[in-house]
């Protein structure tokens, strides 16, 4: 299985598909970083700035929307998306 990039650019909104997408695979590290920071009680603005690389001081709405959608998708991965990865299935990255 190929390795996902360590620090890919993020979209303004994470996918909401019911299946694992190429974007999800590329952002596994992003999702894990968000889950870790959330578990530690980090402020959403800090997560947006550090993990998503969006400055909430200058782009408050975009940062908040990206943070909320990516954290929700990260949580979805812990309940559903991980199964695809455990089966060794990787969505086409093309």
TIMI-2910 file (N, C-alpha, C, CB; in pm, 1 decimal, decimal comma, always signed):
<rs>
+----------+----------+----------+----------+----------+----------+----------+----------+----------+----------+----------+----------+------+
!      n_x !      n_y !      n_z !     ca_x !     ca_y !     ca_z !      c_x !      c_y !      c_z !     cb_x !     cb_y !     cb_z ! resn !
+----------+----------+----------+----------+----------+----------+----------+----------+----------+----------+----------+----------+------+
!    +84,8 !   -116,8 !     +0,0 !     +0,0 !     +0,0 !     +0,0 !    +89,7 !   +123,6 !     +0,0 !    -96,6 !     -0,4 !   +122,1 !  Unk !
!    +61,9 !   +221,1 !    -88,0 !   +144,0 !   +342,8 !    -90,0 !   +124,2 !   +424,4 !    +37,0 !   +110,3 !   +428,3 !   -212,9 !  Unk !
!   +224,3 !   +505,0 !    +67,6 !   +215,5 !   +590,0 !   +186,4 !   +148,9 !   +722,7 !   +149,5 !   +356,7 !   +614,7 !   +247,6 !  Unk !
!    +60,1 !   +772,2 !   +237,0 !     -0,1 !   +903,7 !   +210,1 !   +100,4 !  +1014,4 !   +236,3 !   -126,2 !   +925,0 !   +296,6 !  Unk !
!    +80,8 !  +1130,7 !   +173,5 !   +170,4 !  +1244,0 !   +199,2 !   +161,9 !  +1287,5 !   +345,1 !   +136,0 !  +1362,4 !   +106,5 !  Unk !
!   +268,5 !  +1346,3 !   +397,7 !   +270,5 !  +1387,0 !   +538,3 !   +194,8 !  +1515,9 !   +566,0 !   +411,6 !  +1402,6 !   +583,6 !  Unk !
!   +194,8 !  +1609,1 !   +473,3 !   +134,4 !  +1739,1 !   +500,3 !    +68,2 !  +1795,5 !   +374,1 !   +240,4 !  +1837,4 !   +553,7 !  Unk !
!    -37,1 !  +1729,1 !   +324,1 !    -99,1 !  +1776,1 !   +199,8 !   -183,7 !  +1901,2 !   +222,7 !   -185,4 !  +1665,6 !   +138,9 !  Unk !
!   -204,4 !  +1977,6 !   +116,8 !   -295,4 !  +2091,1 !   +123,4 !   -436,1 !  +2038,9 !   +151,8 !   -291,8 !  +2174,3 !     -8,9 !  Unk !
!   -514,1 !  +2118,5 !   +223,9 !   -650,8 !  +2076,0 !   +256,3 !   -751,5 !  +2156,2 !   +176,3 !   -678,7 !  +2091,2 !   +406,8 !  Unk !
!   -862,8 !  +2092,1 !   +147,9 !   -975,6 !  +2158,4 !    +82,8 !  -1051,6 !  +2237,6 !   +188,1 !  -1069,4 !  +2055,0 !    +11,6 !  Unk !
!  -1136,4 !  +2326,6 !   +143,6 !  -1216,9 !  +2404,0 !   +237,7 !  -1316,1 !  +2315,7 !   +313,2 !  -1291,4 !  +2514,7 !   +164,2 !  Unk !
!  -1359,7 !  +2208,3 !   +249,0 !  -1453,9 !  +2115,9 !   +311,8 !  -1408,6 !  +1973,8 !   +281,0 !  -1600,6 !  +2140,5 !   +261,7 !  Unk !
!  -1407,0 !  +1889,1 !   +383,2 !  -1369,6 !  +1748,2 !   +366,3 !  -1483,0 !  +1673,4 !   +296,2 !  -1337,1 !  +1682,2 !   +504,0 !  Unk !
!  -1452,8 !  +1559,0 !   +236,1 !  -1556,8 !  +1480,3 !   +169,9 !  -1665,5 !  +1434,7 !   +267,5 !  -1494,7 !  +1359,1 !   +101,7 !  Unk !
!  -1781,0 !  +1406,5 !   +212,0 !  -1891,3 !  +1351,8 !   +291,6 !  -1940,5 !  +1220,4 !   +231,5 !  -2007,5 !  +1453,2 !   +300,5 !  Unk !
!  -1865,7 !  +1165,9 !   +137,5 !  -1902,8 !  +1039,6 !    +73,4 !  -1915,7 !   +928,6 !   +176,8 !  -1799,4 !  +1000,7 !    -33,5 !  Unk !
!  -1993,2 !   +826,6 !   +143,3 !  -2010,7 !   +712,9 !   +232,7 !  -1901,7 !   +608,4 !   +213,1 !  -2147,0 !   +649,9 !   +211,1 !  Unk !
!  -1809,7 !   +635,7 !   +122,7 !  -1696,9 !   +546,7 !    +97,7 !  -1567,6 !   +625,3 !   +113,9 !  -1705,8 !   +483,1 !    -44,0 !  Unk !
!  -1458,8 !   +553,5 !   +133,0 !  -1326,9 !   +615,5 !   +143,6 !  -1289,4 !   +674,6 !     +7,4 !  -1219,3 !   +511,9 !   +191,4 !  Unk !
!  -1247,0 !   +797,9 !     +8,1 !  -1211,5 !   +866,8 !   -117,1 !  -1059,7 !   +881,0 !   -127,8 !  -1279,5 !  +1006,7 !   -124,4 !  Unk !
!  -1011,2 !   +912,2 !   -247,6 !   -868,1 !   +941,2 !   -259,8 !   -825,9 !  +1055,1 !   -166,2 !   -833,5 !   +977,1 !   -405,2 !  Unk !
!   -910,8 !  +1155,6 !   -151,1 !   -880,1 !  +1267,0 !    -60,6 !   -860,7 !  +1215,5 !    +81,7 !   -992,6 !  +1373,4 !    -64,2 !  Unk !
!   -948,4 !  +1125,1 !   +124,9 !   -935,2 !  +1068,0 !   +259,2 !   -800,7 !   +999,5 !   +276,0 !  -1048,4 !   +968,7 !   +286,9 !  Unk !
!   -765,4 !   +916,9 !   +178,2 !   -638,2 !   +845,4 !   +187,8 !   -521,9 !   +943,8 !   +195,6 !   -620,1 !   +750,8 !    +67,6 !  Unk !
!   -525,3 !  +1047,2 !   +113,1 !   -417,2 !  +1145,6 !   +112,1 !   -410,2 !  +1224,1 !   +243,4 !   -435,3 !  +1241,7 !     -4,9 !  Unk !
!   -521,8 !  +1230,4 !   +316,5 !   -528,3 !  +1312,7 !   +437,6 !   -537,4 !  +1231,6 !   +566,3 !   -646,0 !  +1404,9 !   +429,4 !  Unk !
!   -498,5 !  +1106,7 !   +561,6 !   -502,0 !  +1023,4 !   +681,8 !   -419,4 !  +1087,2 !   +793,6 !   -449,8 !   +881,4 !   +650,8 !  Unk !
!   -302,5 !  +1135,6 !   +761,4 !   -217,3 !  +1198,6 !   +862,6 !   -285,4 !  +1323,7 !   +918,6 !    -79,0 !  +1234,7 !   +802,8 !  Unk !
!   -347,9 !  +1401,1 !   +833,7 !   -422,1 !  +1519,9 !   +878,2 !   -531,2 !  +1479,1 !   +976,2 !   -483,7 !  +1595,2 !   +757,3 !  Unk !
!   -606,5 !  +1376,5 !   +940,7 !   -714,7 !  +1329,4 !  +1027,7 !   -660,7 !  +1282,7 !  +1163,1 !   -791,9 !  +1215,2 !   +959,6 !  Unk !
!   -551,6 !  +1208,9 !  +1161,1 !   -493,9 !  +1161,1 !  +1287,0 !   -444,7 !  +1277,0 !  +1373,6 !   -378,6 !  +1064,4 !  +1259,1 !  Unk !
!   -383,5 !  +1375,0 !  +1311,4 !   -337,0 !  +1491,8 !  +1387,0 !   -454,1 !  +1567,1 !  +1450,0 !   -256,9 !  +1586,2 !  +1295,7 !  Unk !
!   -563,8 !  +1580,6 !  +1375,2 !   -682,7 !  +1646,4 !  +1429,9 !   -741,0 !  +1567,1 !  +1545,6 !   -788,4 !  +1665,2 !  +1321,1 !  Unk !
!   -749,8 !  +1435,9 !  +1530,8 !   -805,0 !  +1352,3 !  +1638,3 !   -718,3 !  +1361,7 !  +1763,8 !   -816,3 !  +1205,1 !  +1592,4 !  Unk !
!   -587,1 !  +1359,4 !  +1747,5 !   -496,7 !  +1372,0 !  +1862,4 !   -513,3 !  +1506,8 !  +1931,1 !   -351,1 !  +1353,5 !  +1818,3 !  Unk !
!   -516,2 !  +1612,7 !  +1852,2 !   -529,8 !  +1746,6 !  +1909,5 !   -665,1 !  +1762,2 !  +1978,1 !   -512,7 !  +1853,9 !  +1800,6 !  Unk !
!   -769,6 !  +1708,2 !  +1917,7 !   -902,9 !  +1715,5 !  +1976,9 !   -906,7 !  +1640,1 !  +2109,8 !  -1008,2 !  +1658,6 !  +1879,9 !  Unk !
!   -844,5 !  +1523,3 !  +2114,2 !   -841,3 !  +1444,0 !  +2237,5 !   -765,6 !  +1516,2 !  +2348,8 !   -777,1 !  +1307,7 !  +2211,0 !  Unk !
!   -669,7 !  +1599,0 !  +2310,2 !   -592,3 !  +1675,8 !  +2408,5 !   -660,1 !  +1807,0 !  +2446,3 !   -453,4 !  +1704,4 !  +2354,5 !  Unk !
!   -774,2 !  +1834,9 !  +2383,3 !   -848,3 !  +1956,5 !  +2415,4 !   -793,0 !  +2082,6 !  +2351,4 !   -851,3 !  +1974,7 !  +2561,9 !  Unk !
!   -722,1 !  +2067,9 !  +2241,1 !   -665,6 !  +2185,1 !  +2172,8 !   -777,7 !  +2274,7 !  +2120,4 !   -572,8 !  +2141,4 !  +2056,4 !  Unk !
!   -750,2 !  +2402,9 !  +2115,6 !   -844,4 !  +2500,2 !  +2062,1 !   -857,4 !  +2480,9 !  +1911,0 !   -799,3 !  +2644,8 !  +2095,4 !  Unk !
!   -978,7 !  +2496,3 !  +1859,5 !   -999,9 !  +2474,3 !  +1716,7 !   -915,1 !  +2567,6 !  +1631,2 !  -1146,3 !  +2492,5 !  +1682,4 !  Unk !
!   -892,4 !  +2690,2 !  +1679,4 !   -812,7 !  +2785,5 !  +1601,9 !   -667,7 !  +2737,7 !  +1588,4 !   -816,9 !  +2924,6 !  +1667,9 !  Unk !
!   -617,3 !  +2677,4 !  +1694,6 !   -481,5 !  +2623,2 !  +1690,4 !   -473,6 !  +2507,3 !  +1590,9 !   -437,3 !  +2576,6 !  +1831,0 !  Unk !
!   -576,2 !  +2421,2 !  +1592,2 !   -578,4 !  +2308,7 !  +1498,3 !   -587,6 !  +2358,7 !  +1354,4 !   -696,3 !  +2214,7 !  +1529,4 !  Unk !
!   -670,4 !  +2460,0 !  +1332,4 !   -682,4 !  +2515,9 !  +1197,6 !   -548,9 !  +2572,3 !  +1150,9 !   -790,4 !  +2625,2 !  +1193,7 !  Unk !
!   -483,4 !  +2645,3 !  +1236,6 !   -357,0 !  +2710,7 !  +1200,6 !   -244,9 !  +2608,9 !  +1179,8 !   -316,6 !  +2811,1 !  +1309,2 !  Unk !
!   -230,5 !  +2514,8 !  +1273,0 !   -117,0 !  +2422,1 !  +1268,7 !   -141,7 !  +2303,3 !  +1176,6 !    -85,9 !  +2372,1 !  +1408,0 !  Unk !
!   -255,4 !  +2238,6 !  +1192,6 !   -281,3 !  +2115,7 !  +1116,3 !   -332,7 !  +2145,9 !   +976,2 !   -382,1 !  +2027,8 !  +1190,2 !  Unk !
!   -429,4 !  +2237,2 !   +966,4 !   -490,1 !  +2265,3 !   +836,0 !   -419,8 !  +2377,6 !   +760,9 !   -635,7 !  +2300,5 !   +853,9 !  Unk !
!   -332,7 !  +2449,8 !   +829,8 !   -256,7 !  +2559,7 !   +772,2 !   -346,7 !  +2669,2 !   +714,8 !   -164,8 !  +2507,2 !   +664,4 !  Unk !
!   -453,1 !  +2699,9 !   +791,4 !   -543,4 !  +2809,7 !   +756,8 !   -544,5 !  +2904,4 !   +875,8 !   -689,4 !  +2758,0 !   +722,1 !  Unk !
!   -517,4 !  +3029,9 !   +851,6 !   -510,2 !  +3127,6 !   +959,5 !   -649,8 !  +3176,6 !   +996,9 !   -421,1 !  +3245,9 !   +919,0 !  Unk !
!   -699,0 !  +3139,6 !  +1115,1 !   -833,7 !  +3181,6 !  +1153,8 !   -845,6 !  +3331,5 !  +1181,4 !   -876,6 !  +3105,3 !  +1275,6 !  Unk !
!   -734,7 !  +3399,1 !  +1200,8 !   -738,0 !  +3544,0 !  +1221,1 !   -774,0 !  +3616,1 !  +1091,6 !   -602,5 !  +3594,0 !  +1273,6 !  Unk !
!   -732,2 !  +3559,5 !   +979,1 !   -755,5 !  +3623,1 !   +849,0 !   -868,3 !  +3558,0 !   +769,8 !   -629,1 !  +3619,6 !   +767,3 !  Unk !
!   -895,2 !  +3431,2 !   +795,7 !   -999,2 !  +3358,0 !   +722,4 !  -1083,6 !  +3278,1 !   +822,0 !   -936,0 !  +3263,1 !   +614,6 !  Unk !
!  -1152,4 !  +3348,9 !   +910,0 !  -1224,6 !  +3284,6 !  +1019,1 !  -1326,6 !  +3182,8 !   +969,2 !  -1293,9 !  +3389,0 !  +1103,4 !  Unk !
!  -1413,6 !  +3220,5 !   +875,5 !  -1518,6 !  +3129,1 !   +828,3 !  -1460,1 !  +3007,7 !   +757,6 !  -1614,0 !  +3202,2 !   +734,2 !  Unk !
!  -1362,9 !  +3031,5 !   +671,9 !  -1299,5 !  +2920,3 !   +600,4 !  -1230,5 !  +2826,2 !   +698,9 !  -1197,7 !  +2973,3 !   +496,4 !  Unk !
!  -1158,8 !  +2882,1 !   +794,9 !  -1088,7 !  +2800,5 !   +893,9 !  -1186,7 !  +2717,5 !   +975,9 !  -1004,8 !  +2889,0 !   +986,2 !  Unk !
!  -1294,3 !  +2779,3 !  +1021,1 !  -1392,1 !  +2708,3 !  +1103,3 !  -1460,3 !  +2596,5 !  +1025,3 !  -1496,7 !  +2805,5 !  +1156,7 !  Unk !
!  -1499,5 !  +2627,9 !   +900,8 !  -1565,7 !  +2528,1 !   +815,3 !  -1471,2 !  +2410,7 !   +786,0 !  -1612,9 !  +2593,2 !   +682,3 !  Unk !
!  -1346,5 !  +2441,2 !   +754,3 !  -1249,6 !  +2335,4 !   +725,5 !  -1223,1 !  +2251,5 !   +849,9 !  -1118,2 !  +2395,3 !   +672,8 !  Unk !
!  -1206,5 !  +2317,7 !   +963,8 !  -1183,9 !  +2245,6 !  +1089,1 !  -1300,9 !  +2151,8 !  +1119,0 !  -1163,8 !  +2344,8 !  +1205,7 !  Unk !
!  -1422,5 !  +2203,4 !  +1115,8 !  -1540,0 !  +2122,0 !  +1149,8 !  -1557,9 !  +2005,0 !  +1054,4 !  -1665,5 !  +2208,0 !  +1149,0 !  Unk !
!  -1543,1 !  +2029,9 !   +924,5 !  -1565,5 !  +1921,7 !   +828,1 !  -1454,5 !  +1816,7 !   +833,5 !  -1575,8 !  +1978,6 !   +686,8 !  Unk !
!  -1330,1 !  +1860,2 !   +853,0 !  -1220,4 !  +1763,3 !   +858,9 !  -1223,1 !  +1682,6 !   +989,3 !  -1085,9 !  +1835,3 !   +845,0 !  Unk !
!  -1259,0 !  +1745,5 !  +1099,4 !  -1269,9 !  +1669,6 !  +1224,1 !  -1385,5 !  +1570,6 !  +1215,9 !  -1289,2 !  +1764,5 !  +1344,1 !  Unk !
!  -1496,4 !  +1610,5 !  +1158,5 !  -1609,8 !  +1518,4 !  +1140,7 !  -1568,7 !  +1400,8 !  +1052,5 !  -1731,6 !  +1592,2 !  +1078,6 !  Unk !
!  -1494,5 !  +1428,8 !   +946,1 !  -1450,0 !  +1320,9 !   +857,1 !  -1349,8 !  +1230,9 !   +928,6 !  -1387,2 !  +1378,8 !   +728,1 !  Unk !
!  -1263,4 !  +1288,7 !  +1009,4 !  -1168,3 !  +1208,7 !  +1086,5 !  -1243,1 !  +1112,7 !  +1179,4 !  -1073,6 !  +1300,3 !  +1168,2 !  Unk !
!  -1347,0 !  +1162,1 !  +1241,7 !  -1427,1 !  +1075,7 !  +1329,8 !  -1499,9 !   +969,3 !  +1249,5 !  -1528,2 !  +1158,9 !  +1410,3 !  Unk !
!  -1547,7 !  +1003,7 !  +1131,1 !  -1611,3 !   +905,0 !  +1043,1 !  -1512,2 !   +794,4 !  +1008,3 !  -1664,5 !   +972,4 !   +914,0 !  Unk !
!  -1386,8 !   +833,0 !   +984,2 !  -1284,2 !   +734,0 !   +951,5 !  -1266,6 !   +633,4 !  +1064,5 !  -1151,0 !   +802,9 !   +921,7 !  Unk !
!  -1280,4 !   +676,1 !  +1189,4 !  -1261,5 !   +584,5 !  +1302,3 !  -1376,9 !   +486,4 !  +1315,4 !  -1246,0 !   +662,8 !  +1431,8 !  Unk !
!  -1490,0 !   +519,3 !  +1255,9 !  -1607,8 !   +432,3 !  +1265,6 !  -1632,9 !   +352,0 !  +1139,1 !  -1729,8 !   +514,5 !  +1297,2 !  Unk !
!  -1596,4 !   +406,9 !  +1023,4 !  -1631,5 !   +342,0 !   +896,9 !  -1514,8 !   +329,0 !   +799,6 !  -1741,7 !   +418,1 !   +830,8 !  Unk !
!  -1449,0 !   +438,9 !   +770,6 !  -1347,4 !   +441,6 !   +665,7 !  -1228,9 !   +350,6 !   +689,3 !  -1298,5 !   +578,8 !   +649,1 !  Unk !
!  -1195,2 !   +327,8 !   +815,6 !  -1077,2 !   +246,3 !   +846,8 !  -1089,8 !   +104,5 !   +792,7 !  -1054,9 !   +241,9 !   +997,2 !  Unk !
!  -1212,3 !    +55,6 !   +779,4 !  -1232,9 !    -82,6 !   +733,0 !  -1174,0 !   -103,7 !   +593,8 !  -1382,8 !   -117,1 !   +732,0 !  Unk !
!  -1190,1 !     -4,8 !   +509,7 !  -1135,3 !    -12,9 !   +374,1 !   -983,9 !    -24,1 !   +380,1 !  -1176,9 !   +110,0 !   +290,2 !  Unk !
!   -921,9 !    +52,9 !   +465,9 !   -776,2 !    +48,5 !   +479,5 !   -729,3 !    -85,2 !   +534,6 !   -728,0 !   +161,2 !   +569,8 !  Unk !
!   -803,2 !   -140,3 !   +631,1 !   -764,9 !   -269,8 !   +688,5 !   -771,3 !   -382,1 !   +584,5 !   -855,6 !   -303,8 !   +807,3 !  Unk !
!   -861,0 !   -368,1 !   +489,7 !   -869,8 !   -468,1 !   +381,9 !   -759,3 !   -447,5 !   +277,9 !  -1008,1 !   -461,3 !   +313,5 !  Unk !
!   -679,3 !   -341,5 !   +295,5 !   -570,4 !   -314,7 !   +201,2 !   -616,0 !   -244,9 !    +75,3 !   -502,6 !   -442,3 !   +164,3 !  Unk !
!   -738,9 !   -194,2 !    +75,6 !   -792,0 !   -126,5 !    -41,5 !   -756,7 !    +21,6 !    -34,7 !   -945,1 !   -146,2 !    -52,0 !  Unk !
!   -698,0 !    +69,9 !   -140,6 !   -660,9 !   +211,3 !   -148,1 !   -735,2 !   +270,3 !   -267,4 !   -504,0 !   +230,7 !   -161,7 !  Unk !
!   -810,8 !   +378,0 !   -245,9 !   -878,5 !   +440,4 !   -359,5 !   -779,0 !   +493,1 !   -460,7 !   -968,9 !   +553,2 !   -312,3 !  Unk !
!   -817,3 !   +489,2 !   -585,6 !   -730,3 !   +539,7 !   -692,5 !   -696,5 !   +685,5 !   -669,4 !   -796,8 !   +522,2 !   -829,5 !  Unk !
!   -568,5 !   +717,5 !   -672,3 !   -524,3 !   +853,1 !   -647,1 !   -513,6 !   +934,5 !   -775,4 !   -391,6 !   +851,5 !   -575,9 !  Unk !
!   -555,7 !   +880,1 !   -885,8 !   -548,5 !   +952,9 !  -1014,1 !   -662,9 !  +1047,0 !  -1029,8 !   -546,3 !   +857,1 !  -1131,0 !  Unk !
+----------+----------+----------+----------+----------+----------+----------+----------+----------+----------+----------+----------+------+
</rs>
